[in-house]
Amino acid sequence: MSKWIATSNQGFSPYGMEELRKIFSQITFVQLIPGEVYQFEVPLENDEVQAKLNTSELIFVRHIQPIDRMVTITGDITGDQRSLAEMIHYIDSSLAGKRVATHIRMSKMHQLTATKQQLKQAMDEALLAVGAEPVLQQPDLIIALFAHKDEMLIGFGTVQEMGSDWPGGAIRFQREEGQISRAKFKLLEAEKVFGLDYSSFHAAIDVGAAPGGWTSLLLERGLKVTAIDPAALDARIKDHPALTHLRMNASAVKLPAGSHDLLVCDMSWSPIEMSKLILKLQPALKPQSLAIITVKLMHKKGLQSIREVKERLSNAFTIIAAKQLFHNREEITLFLQKKK
Ligand SMILES: C[S@@+](CC[C@H](N)C(=O)[O-])C[C@H]1O[C@@H](n2cnc3c(N)ncnc32)[C@H](O)[C@@H]1O
């Protein structure tokens, strides 16, 4: 038997739970943060659960951590700090020489008196004492702590196992002065989550580009960009020498065959119409080109429209991943590769 904490974007926990139910026939849930964070229990050991998770597609489960230890909250700061330090000393042998990140989250119902900072400080000091290196990024191991009611639910795992090196998968990017659109964060997150480097591409098509957040990121990375949108692009990029703005509906666009090696699309439009447009535009991509596409979730038909879109796009693309990213709202992101 093992216990876990899963996290979805706010409001999407029913989708995440549904995905987990399909993988584990005997599973029970407890809500920790309504709509977002939920504990589950399955009659399998950690390794078996991890193996099943590794081979399953989880679109709406953004982050997952095991519950390896449960530490009772004492209600006084030093008491809780001491409990965490003792836990780290107890598991001492597996930590020495490792880069260790501590991720602390809590529900609204936690009974902690210590702040996140105070808990983190106690854990970091204990980590140093056992010869580990407390780090923020690129850890060998994450100690994830979720405080709920009178307990700290603690799990150990790698970035790969938890699905993110950010607490709960809530990846944050620095907001830039005068940023063109918040949408830029979605493309940045896709780059990180799917392990891409946009600067390794040469020429991108951006379908539904205005006001230009995605286009601006690709231009910054040194790509030539063909931006398609009847709407205007932001004044700060519209005259960029590497930009061609086709100010028209994407259905009217014809581009030379094999002229681009990346396609991005964030049209926020009917998923089926969007898929038709992408299939019409795809001859402009070289074989093996990659594509990042957001798929709007239409009302209650979310899962069905994702299935339909994947089916249609698989005529020309291999679906590498489908994920609701932290910066996606009523949508998910597809990562595709053109077949030939
Ligand atoms: C959510 S916005 C895109 C935001 C953009 N990714 C950014 O970072 O600034 C959606 C855009 O898609 C465009 N759009 C919708 N349908 C389109 C179509 N059929 N052809 C071209 N553009 C379209 C809209 O005009 C709108 O500007």
Ligand as a Chemical Component Dictionary entry (heavy atoms), coordinates in Angstrom:
data_LIG
# 
_chem_comp.id                   LIG 
_chem_comp.type                 NON-POLYMER 
_chem_comp.pdbx_formal_charge   0 
_chem_comp.three_letter_code    LIG 
# 
loop_
_chem_comp_atom.comp_id 
_chem_comp_atom.atom_id 
_chem_comp_atom.alt_atom_id 
_chem_comp_atom.type_symbol 
_chem_comp_atom.charge 
_chem_comp_atom.model_Cartn_x 
_chem_comp_atom.model_Cartn_y 
_chem_comp_atom.model_Cartn_z 
_chem_comp_atom.pdbx_ordinal 
LIG C1  C1  C 0  -4.644 33.892 -27.644 1  
LIG S1  S1  S 1  -4.237 34.923 -28.990 2  
LIG C2  C2  C 0  -2.569 34.492 -29.303 3  
LIG C3  C3  C 0  -1.596 35.067 -28.313 4  
LIG C4  C4  C 0  -0.172 34.901 -28.773 5  
LIG N1  N1  N 0  0.277  33.508 -28.685 6  
LIG C5  C5  C 0  0.793  35.756 -27.983 7  
LIG O1  O1  O 0  1.723  35.208 -27.383 8  
LIG O2  O2  O -1 0.661  36.987 -27.988 9  
LIG C6  C6  C 0  -5.107 34.179 -30.322 10 
LIG C7  C7  C 0  -4.908 34.838 -31.676 11 
LIG O3  O3  O 0  -5.330 33.918 -32.666 12 
LIG C8  C8  C 0  -5.827 34.675 -33.765 13 
LIG N2  N2  N 0  -6.640 33.801 -34.624 14 
LIG C9  C9  C 0  -7.792 33.168 -34.332 15 
LIG N3  N3  N 0  -8.247 32.496 -35.399 16 
LIG C10 C10 C 0  -7.338 32.694 -36.406 17 
LIG C11 C11 C 0  -7.234 32.246 -37.755 18 
LIG N4  N4  N 0  -8.166 31.465 -38.302 19 
LIG N5  N5  N 0  -6.151 32.633 -38.473 20 
LIG C12 C12 C 0  -5.205 33.421 -37.926 21 
LIG N6  N6  N 0  -5.255 33.864 -36.655 22 
LIG C13 C13 C 0  -6.312 33.515 -35.917 23 
LIG C14 C14 C 0  -6.596 35.801 -33.109 24 
LIG O4  O4  O 0  -6.701 36.916 -33.992 25 
LIG C15 C15 C 0  -5.740 36.118 -31.859 26 
LIG O5  O5  O 0  -4.895 37.210 -32.115 27 
# 
loop_
_chem_comp_bond.comp_id 
_chem_comp_bond.atom_id_1 
_chem_comp_bond.atom_id_2 
_chem_comp_bond.value_order 
_chem_comp_bond.pdbx_ordinal 
LIG C1  S1  SING 1  
LIG S1  C2  SING 2  
LIG S1  C6  SING 3  
LIG C2  C3  SING 4  
LIG C3  C4  SING 5  
LIG C4  N1  SING 6  
LIG C4  C5  SING 7  
LIG C5  O1  DOUB 8  
LIG C5  O2  SING 9  
LIG C6  C7  SING 10 
LIG C7  O3  SING 11 
LIG C7  C15 SING 12 
LIG O3  C8  SING 13 
LIG C8  N2  SING 14 
LIG C8  C14 SING 15 
LIG N2  C9  SING 16 
LIG N2  C13 SING 17 
LIG C9  N3  DOUB 18 
LIG N3  C10 SING 19 
LIG C10 C11 SING 20 
LIG C10 C13 DOUB 21 
LIG C11 N4  SING 22 
LIG C11 N5  DOUB 23 
LIG N5  C12 SING 24 
LIG C12 N6  DOUB 25 
LIG N6  C13 SING 26 
LIG C14 O4  SING 27 
LIG C14 C15 SING 28 
LIG C15 O5  SING 29 
# 
